[in-house]
Amino acid sequence: MPREHRPTRSVRILLAESGAAARGALAIRLGMVPGFAVVARAATGDEAVAAATAVRPDVALVDFELPGAGGPATAAALLAEVPECRVLVLATFGGPQRLRQVLAAGAAGFLVEDGPVDDLVRAVRAALTGETVIDPAFTGRTGRTSDAPTPP
């Protein structure tokens, strides 16, 4: 088969969100993105870590308010078990304290939970290249940065 016709590997995504309806809606939205595949969904931190260990996702999208340990602790546990996974934490609101928690956990980004799917897709792709992605709504800055801001 000619090289240009070989199928490419999809970005494997784990969704860890507190509401089943939210997980379903986001899974559908991401499933429509060419090259993205939602390979697991979880409702708690423990479920997320177990799923990540089993399916080895490229990216985990974790709700800050995830039941159980919470988003930052879940991010740290995911990275301890699957260090090659890039973790993006999603929240409805941010702030310096939350940003510090997310970055201290080793997450590759902190994003608005209900933002446009195109922004999330760009953030996932940027995280896969090693960038740290912080939503400007959470920092007062614009754009993304490879060197994440140090919150006060």
TORPA-4810 file (N, C-alpha, C, O; in nm, 3 decimals):
<nodes>
NODE_1_0.085_-0.118_0.000_0.000_0.000_0.000_0.090_0.124_0.000_0.186_0.130_0.077_M
NODE_2_0.060_0.221_-0.084_0.141_0.344_-0.086_0.137_0.414_0.050_0.036_0.411_0.121_P
NODE_3_0.248_0.475_0.084_0.263_0.538_0.215_0.152_0.640_0.244_0.101_0.643_0.356_R
NODE_4_0.114_0.723_0.147_0.015_0.827_0.173_-0.125_0.772_0.197_-0.214_0.846_0.238_E
NODE_5_-0.146_0.643_0.174_-0.278_0.584_0.195_-0.285_0.498_0.320_-0.390_0.441_0.350_H
NODE_6_-0.176_0.488_0.392_-0.179_0.410_0.515_-0.254_0.488_0.622_-0.238_0.609_0.634_R
NODE_7_-0.335_0.418_0.700_-0.406_0.488_0.807_-0.307_0.540_0.912_-0.207_0.476_0.942_P
NODE_8_-0.338_0.656_0.966_-0.254_0.712_1.071_-0.312_0.674_1.206_-0.431_0.643_1.217_T
NODE_9_-0.230_0.679_1.306_-0.272_0.646_1.441_-0.351_0.763_1.499_-0.308_0.878_1.488_R
NODE_10_-0.463_0.735_1.559_-0.544_0.839_1.623_-0.486_0.877_1.758_-0.419_0.797_1.823_S
NODE_11_-0.514_1.000_1.799_-0.482_1.045_1.934_-0.581_0.976_2.027_-0.702_0.993_2.014_V
NODE_12_-0.528_0.900_2.120_-0.611_0.821_2.213_-0.641_0.906_2.337_-0.549_0.950_2.406_R
NODE_13_-0.770_0.927_2.365_-0.811_1.019_2.470_-0.891_0.946_2.579_-0.978_0.864_2.549_I
NODE_14_-0.858_0.977_2.703_-0.934_0.933_2.819_-1.011_1.054_2.872_-0.952_1.160_2.893_L
NODE_15_-1.141_1.038_2.894_-1.222_1.144_2.953_-1.254_1.106_3.097_-1.305_0.997_3.123_L
NODE_16_-1.225_1.195_3.190_-1.258_1.174_3.330_-1.337_1.295_3.377_-1.280_1.398_3.415_A
NODE_17_-1.469_1.282_3.374_-1.557_1.392_3.413_-1.664_1.342_3.508_-1.701_1.224_3.508_E
NODE_18_-1.712_1.434_3.590_-1.804_1.395_3.696_-1.944_1.359_3.647_-2.006_1.270_3.704_S
NODE_19_-1.995_1.423_3.546_-2.131_1.395_3.500_-2.134_1.304_3.379_-2.061_1.327_3.282_G
NODE_20_-2.217_1.201_3.383_-2.227_1.108_3.270_-2.270_1.180_3.144_-2.221_1.150_3.035_A
NODE_21_-2.363_1.275_3.157_-2.410_1.348_3.040_-2.297_1.431_2.980_-2.282_1.439_2.858_A
NODE_22_-2.217_1.493_3.067_-2.105_1.573_3.019_-2.003_1.486_2.946_-1.954_1.522_2.839_A
NODE_23_-1.971_1.369_3.006_-1.875_1.278_2.942_-1.927_1.234_2.805_-1.851_1.227_2.709_R
NODE_24_-2.055_1.204_2.798_-2.113_1.160_2.672_-2.108_1.268_2.566_-2.073_1.242_2.451_G
NODE_25_-2.144_1.390_2.604_-2.144_1.502_2.508_-2.003_1.532_2.459_-1.982_1.549_2.339_A
NODE_26_-1.908_1.537_2.549_-1.770_1.565_2.508_-1.714_1.451_2.425_-1.641_1.475_2.329_L
NODE_27_-1.747_1.329_2.461_-1.700_1.213_2.383_-1.752_1.221_2.240_-1.679_1.193_2.146_A
NODE_28_-1.877_1.258_2.224_-1.935_1.271_2.090_-1.866_1.383_2.014_-1.830_1.365_1.897_I
NODE_29_-1.846_1.498_2.079_-1.780_1.611_2.012_-1.638_1.576_1.970_-1.597_1.607_1.858_R
NODE_30_-1.564_1.511_2.058_-1.426_1.474_2.025_-1.421_1.361_1.923_-1.329_1.355_1.841_L
NODE_31_-1.519_1.272_1.928_-1.524_1.161_1.833_-1.546_1.206_1.690_-1.517_1.132_1.596_G
NODE_32_-1.595_1.327_1.673_-1.618_1.381_1.539_-1.493_1.448_1.484_-1.491_1.488_1.367_M
NODE_33_-1.389_1.461_1.565_-1.265_1.524_1.521_-1.179_1.419_1.452_-1.146_1.317_1.512_V
NODE_34_-1.143_1.442_1.325_-1.057_1.345_1.257_-0.926_1.324_1.332_-0.860_1.421_1.371_P
NODE_35_-0.889_1.199_1.351_-0.763_1.168_1.418_-0.773_1.161_1.569_-0.671_1.140_1.636_G
NODE_36_-0.892_1.176_1.626_-0.911_1.165_1.770_-0.998_1.044_1.798_-1.093_1.017_1.724_F
NODE_37_-0.967_0.971_1.904_-1.048_0.857_1.945_-1.059_0.856_2.097_-0.958_0.850_2.167_A
NODE_38_-1.181_0.862_2.147_-1.203_0.851_2.291_-1.199_0.701_2.323_-1.287_0.626_2.281_V
NODE_39_-1.096_0.660_2.397_-1.075_0.517_2.422_-1.123_0.473_2.559_-1.133_0.353_2.585_V
NODE_40_-1.152_0.569_2.648_-1.203_0.534_2.781_-1.269_0.655_2.843_-1.235_0.770_2.814_A
NODE_41_-1.366_0.625_2.932_-1.435_0.730_3.007_-1.441_0.686_3.152_-1.455_0.567_3.182_R
NODE_42_-1.430_0.783_3.242_-1.429_0.753_3.385_-1.508_0.859_3.461_-1.515_0.974_3.418_A
NODE_43_-1.566_0.819_3.574_-1.645_0.910_3.654_-1.577_0.948_3.786_-1.623_1.038_3.856_A
NODE_44_-1.467_0.881_3.820_-1.393_0.912_3.943_-1.243_0.905_3.914_-1.201_0.856_3.809_T
NODE_45_-1.167_0.955_4.007_-1.022_0.949_3.992_-0.969_0.807_3.987_-0.883_0.776_3.905_G
NODE_46_-1.021_0.722_4.073_-0.977_0.581_4.073_-1.008_0.513_3.941_-0.925_0.439_3.888_D
NODE_47_-1.128_0.538_3.887_-1.165_0.480_3.757_-1.072_0.532_3.647_-1.034_0.458_3.557_E
NODE_48_-1.038_0.659_3.655_-0.951_0.719_3.553_-0.813_0.654_3.554_-0.758_0.623_3.448_A
NODE_49_-0.757_0.634_3.672_-0.624_0.573_3.682_-0.629_0.429_3.632_-0.540_0.385_3.558_V
NODE_50_-0.732_0.355_3.672_-0.745_0.216_3.626_-0.760_0.210_3.475_-0.699_0.126_3.409_A
NODE_51_-0.842_0.298_3.419_-0.863_0.299_3.274_-0.735_0.337_3.201_-0.700_0.277_3.099_A
NODE_52_-0.664_0.437_3.252_-0.540_0.481_3.188_-0.435_0.370_3.189_-0.362_0.352_3.092_A
NODE_53_-0.429_0.296_3.298_-0.335_0.185_3.307_-0.369_0.077_3.204_-0.280_0.015_3.147_T
NODE_54_-0.499_0.057_3.182_-0.542_-0.047_3.088_-0.527_-0.005_2.942_-0.483_-0.086_2.860_A
NODE_55_-0.563_0.119_2.907_-0.568_0.158_2.765_-0.452_0.246_2.721_-0.434_0.267_2.601_V
NODE_56_-0.372_0.300_2.815_-0.253_0.381_2.782_-0.287_0.495_2.686_-0.238_0.496_2.573_R
NODE_57_-0.370_0.591_2.729_-0.408_0.701_2.639_-0.291_0.796_2.614_-0.195_0.802_2.691_P
NODE_58_-0.302_0.870_2.506_-0.204_0.975_2.477_-0.232_1.099_2.561_-0.141_1.168_2.606_D
NODE_59_-0.362_1.125_2.581_-0.407_1.244_2.653_-0.522_1.206_2.745_-0.609_1.127_2.708_V
NODE_60_-0.522_1.263_2.865_-0.635_1.248_2.956_-0.693_1.387_2.982_-0.620_1.481_3.015_A
NODE_61_-0.824_1.399_2.966_-0.894_1.522_2.998_-0.966_1.498_3.130_-1.056_1.414_3.139_L
NODE_62_-0.925_1.571_3.233_-0.969_1.544_3.370_-1.043_1.665_3.426_-0.992_1.777_3.423_V
NODE_63_-1.162_1.642_3.478_-1.243_1.745_3.542_-1.177_1.785_3.675_-1.141_1.698_3.754_D
NODE_64_-1.162_1.915_3.699_-1.104_1.963_3.824_-1.184_1.913_3.944_-1.128_1.880_4.048_F
NODE_65_-1.316_1.906_3.927_-1.407_1.866_4.035_-1.437_1.716_4.033_-1.541_1.674_4.083_E
NODE_66_-1.350_1.637_3.977_-1.373_1.494_3.967_-1.397_1.433_4.105_-1.320_1.457_4.198_L
NODE_67_-1.505_1.352_4.120_-1.531_1.289_4.250_-1.414_1.200_4.294_-1.342_1.143_4.212_P
NODE_68_-1.398_1.192_4.421_-1.288_1.115_4.476_-1.174_1.209_4.509_-1.192_1.305_4.585_G
NODE_69_-1.060_1.184_4.455_-0.940_1.263_4.486_-0.943_1.404_4.427_-0.870_1.491_4.475_A
NODE_70_-1.024_1.428_4.325_-1.025_1.557_4.258_-0.931_1.557_4.139_-0.847_1.468_4.124_G
NODE_71_-0.946_1.658_4.054_-0.869_1.666_3.930_-0.718_1.671_3.946_-0.648_1.592_3.883_G
NODE_72_-0.665_1.763_4.027_-0.519_1.770_4.039_-0.457_1.641_4.095_-0.354_1.596_4.045_P
NODE_73_-0.517_1.583_4.197_-0.464_1.459_4.253_-0.476_1.345_4.152_-0.387_1.260_4.144_A
NODE_74_-0.585_1.343_4.077_-0.602_1.241_3.973_-0.497_1.259_3.865_-0.441_1.161_3.815_T
NODE_75_-0.469_1.385_3.827_-0.365_1.411_3.727_-0.231_1.356_3.774_-0.160_1.291_3.697_A
NODE_76_-0.195_1.382_3.899_-0.068_1.331_3.952_-0.065_1.179_3.952_0.037_1.119_3.918_A
NODE_77_-0.176_1.116_3.992_-0.181_0.969_3.994_-0.173_0.911_3.853_-0.107_0.810_3.831_A
NODE_78_-0.239_0.976_3.757_-0.232_0.930_3.618_-0.088_0.935_3.568_-0.040_0.841_3.505_L
NODE_79_-0.022_1.045_3.596_0.116_1.061_3.549_0.211_0.964_3.617_0.311_0.922_3.558_L
NODE_80_0.181_0.928_3.741_0.265_0.829_3.809_0.251_0.691_3.745_0.348_0.616_3.737_A
NODE_81_0.130_0.659_3.700_0.104_0.528_3.640_0.132_0.522_3.490_0.178_0.420_3.439_E
NODE_82_0.105_0.633_3.420_0.121_0.638_3.274_0.195_0.768_3.241_0.134_0.863_3.192_V
NODE_83_0.325_0.773_3.267_0.400_0.899_3.253_0.401_0.957_3.112_0.422_1.077_3.096_P
NODE_84_0.379_0.874_3.011_0.378_0.927_2.873_0.248_0.998_2.838_0.240_1.063_2.734_E
NODE_85_0.147_0.985_2.922_0.018_1.049_2.899_0.028_1.198_2.931_0.088_1.236_3.032_C
NODE_86_-0.030_1.281_2.847_-0.038_1.425_2.874_-0.175_1.450_2.937_-0.277_1.406_2.885_R
NODE_87_-0.177_1.521_3.050_-0.302_1.545_3.122_-0.341_1.692_3.111_-0.261_1.781_3.139_V
NODE_88_-0.465_1.714_3.070_-0.522_1.848_3.067_-0.637_1.850_3.167_-0.725_1.764_3.163_L
NODE_89_-0.637_1.948_3.256_-0.742_1.960_3.356_-0.842_2.064_3.308_-0.804_2.172_3.264_V
NODE_90_-0.970_2.029_3.316_-1.079_2.116_3.273_-1.156_2.166_3.394_-1.179_2.090_3.488_L
NODE_91_-1.197_2.294_3.392_-1.272_2.351_3.504_-1.368_2.457_3.454_-1.351_2.512_3.345_A
NODE_92_-1.468_2.485_3.534_-1.562_2.592_3.498_-1.507_2.728_3.535_-1.547_2.828_3.476_T
NODE_93_-1.417_2.734_3.632_-1.351_2.859_3.667_-1.212_2.830_3.717_-1.181_2.718_3.761_F
NODE_94_-1.126_2.931_3.711_-0.987_2.912_3.749_-0.949_2.998_3.867_-1.028_3.016_3.960_G
NODE_95_-0.830_3.050_3.863_-0.776_3.131_3.971_-0.636_3.084_4.004_-0.599_2.972_3.972_G
NODE_96_-0.558_3.171_4.068_-0.418_3.138_4.098_-0.401_3.010_4.180_-0.310_2.931_4.152_P
NODE_97_-0.486_2.989_4.279_-0.474_2.869_4.364_-0.497_2.743_4.281_-0.420_2.647_4.291_Q
NODE_98_-0.603_2.743_4.200_-0.633_2.627_4.117_-0.522_2.603_4.015_-0.481_2.490_3.991_R
NODE_99_-0.473_2.710_3.955_-0.365_2.698_3.857_-0.241_2.637_3.921_-0.178_2.550_3.861_L
NODE_100_-0.207_2.681_4.041_-0.092_2.624_4.112_-0.111_2.475_4.136_-0.018_2.397_4.117_R
NODE_101_-0.232_2.435_4.177_-0.259_2.294_4.203_-0.243_2.210_4.077_-0.184_2.102_4.080_Q
NODE_102_-0.295_2.261_3.966_-0.290_2.187_3.840_-0.145_2.172_3.792_-0.103_2.064_3.753_V
NODE_103_-0.070_2.281_3.797_0.069_2.275_3.751_0.155_2.192_3.846_0.244_2.119_3.800_L
NODE_104_0.131_2.201_3.976_0.207_2.121_4.072_0.182_1.972_4.053_0.269_1.889_4.081_A
NODE_105_0.063_1.937_4.003_0.031_1.797_3.978_0.101_1.744_3.853_0.104_1.623_3.830_A
NODE_106_0.158_1.834_3.773_0.228_1.791_3.652_0.144_1.795_3.527_0.186_1.745_3.422_G
NODE_107_0.025_1.853_3.535_-0.063_1.860_3.419_-0.001_1.946_3.309_0.075_2.039_3.335_A
NODE_108_-0.036_1.912_3.186_0.014_1.985_3.069_-0.074_2.104_3.035_-0.041_2.181_2.945_A
NODE_109_-0.186_2.119_3.107_-0.272_2.232_3.078_-0.389_2.244_3.172_-0.424_2.151_3.245_G
NODE_110_-0.448_2.363_3.167_-0.564_2.398_3.249_-0.657_2.479_3.160_-0.623_2.589_3.118_F
NODE_111_-0.775_2.423_3.132_-0.864_2.479_3.031_-1.006_2.498_3.081_-1.050_2.431_3.175_L
NODE_112_-1.077_2.590_3.017_-1.218_2.611_3.045_-1.295_2.488_2.999_-1.279_2.441_2.886_V
NODE_113_-1.378_2.437_3.088_-1.450_2.312_3.064_-1.547_2.319_2.946_-1.555_2.224_2.867_E
NODE_114_-1.619_2.427_2.934_-1.723_2.435_2.832_-1.683_2.523_2.714_-1.769_2.579_2.646_D
NODE_115_-1.553_2.535_2.690_-1.505_2.616_2.579_-1.533_2.548_2.446_-1.576_2.433_2.442_G
NODE_116_-1.508_2.619_2.338_-1.528_2.561_2.205_-1.441_2.438_2.183_-1.326_2.434_2.227_P
NODE_117_-1.496_2.339_2.116_-1.422_2.215_2.091_-1.297_2.242_2.009_-1.197_2.172_2.025_V
NODE_118_-1.299_2.341_1.922_-1.180_2.374_1.844_-1.065_2.418_1.934_-0.949_2.385_1.908_D
NODE_119_-1.096_2.491_2.041_-0.992_2.532_2.136_-0.936_2.410_2.208_-0.815_2.401_2.232_D
NODE_120_-1.023_2.317_2.243_-0.978_2.195_2.310_-0.891_2.111_2.218_-0.789_2.056_2.261_L
NODE_121_-0.930_2.101_2.093_-0.851_2.025_1.995_-0.712_2.087_1.980_-0.612_2.015_1.979_V
NODE_122_-0.706_2.219_1.969_-0.576_2.287_1.959_-0.493_2.262_2.085_-0.372_2.240_2.077_R
NODE_123_-0.557_2.265_2.201_-0.485_2.243_2.327_-0.431_2.100_2.334_-0.318_2.079_2.378_A
NODE_124_-0.510_2.004_2.293_-0.464_1.864_2.293_-0.343_1.851_2.202_-0.242_1.791_2.241_V
NODE_125_-0.352_1.905_2.085_-0.239_1.895_1.991_-0.115_1.966_2.043_-0.003_1.916_2.027_R
NODE_126_-0.134_2.081_2.106_-0.020_2.154_2.162_0.043_2.075_2.277_0.165_2.067_2.289_A
NODE_127_-0.041_2.017_2.362_0.011_1.937_2.474_0.092_1.819_2.424_0.193_1.782_2.484_A
NODE_128_0.049_1.760_2.314_0.121_1.646_2.258_0.259_1.685_2.203_0.346_1.599_2.188_L
NODE_129_0.278_1.812_2.174_0.409_1.858_2.129_0.497_1.905_2.245_0.609_1.951_2.224_T
NODE_130_0.445_1.892_2.368_0.523_1.929_2.484_0.492_2.065_2.541_0.554_2.107_2.639_G
NODE_131_0.397_2.135_2.483_0.361_2.267_2.534_0.275_2.256_2.659_0.203_2.158_2.678_E
NODE_132_0.283_2.358_2.743_0.191_2.373_2.854_0.084_2.471_2.807_0.117_2.580_2.759_T
NODE_133_-0.041_2.434_2.821_-0.151_2.513_2.767_-0.239_2.561_2.882_-0.302_2.481_2.952_V
NODE_134_-0.243_2.691_2.900_-0.326_2.751_3.004_-0.428_2.843_2.935_-0.391_2.932_2.859_I
NODE_135_-0.555_2.820_2.963_-0.659_2.902_2.903_-0.640_3.047_2.948_-0.623_3.072_3.068_D
NODE_136_-0.643_3.141_2.855_-0.625_3.282_2.892_-0.727_3.330_2.994_-0.699_3.422_3.071_P
NODE_137_-0.845_3.270_2.997_-0.947_3.309_3.094_-0.900_3.283_3.237_-0.949_3.345_3.331_A
NODE_138_-0.805_3.190_3.255_-0.756_3.155_3.387_-0.631_3.233_3.427_-0.590_3.228_3.543_F
NODE_139_-0.571_3.303_3.333_-0.445_3.371_3.364_-0.449_3.521_3.342_-0.366_3.594_3.396_T
NODE_140_-0.545_3.567_3.263_-0.546_3.708_3.226_-0.450_3.737_3.112_-0.434_3.852_3.071_G
NODE_141_-0.386_3.631_3.058_-0.295_3.645_2.945_-0.362_3.594_2.819_-0.470_3.535_2.826_R
NODE_142_-0.300_3.616_2.707_-0.354_3.565_2.582_-0.264_3.457_2.528_-0.143_3.461_2.547_T
NODE_143_-0.323_3.359_2.460_-0.246_3.254_2.393_-0.197_3.148_2.487_-0.229_3.146_2.606_G
NODE_144_-0.116_3.058_2.432_-0.058_2.951_2.512_0.091_2.975_2.521_0.148_3.055_2.447_R
NODE_145_0.153_2.906_2.609_0.293_2.929_2.633_0.366_2.799_2.658_0.310_2.707_2.717_T
NODE_146_0.488_2.792_2.615_0.569_2.673_2.644_0.623_2.680_2.785_0.651_2.578_2.847_S
NODE_147_0.638_2.801_2.837_0.682_2.816_2.976_0.565_2.875_3.051_0.539_2.995_3.045_D
NODE_148_0.495_2.789_3.121_0.371_2.828_3.190_0.399_2.940_3.289_0.507_2.946_3.348_A
NODE_149_0.300_3.029_3.306_0.319_3.138_3.401_0.330_3.084_3.543_0.267_2.985_3.579_P
NODE_150_0.411_3.151_3.621_0.422_3.115_3.762_0.321_3.198_3.838_0.339_3.320_3.850_T
NODE_151_0.217_3.136_3.889_0.115_3.212_3.961_0.172_3.272_4.089_0.266_3.217_4.147_P
NODE_152_0.116_3.384_4.132_0.165_3.448_4.256_0.144_3.362_4.377_0.179_3.402_4.488_P
</nodes>
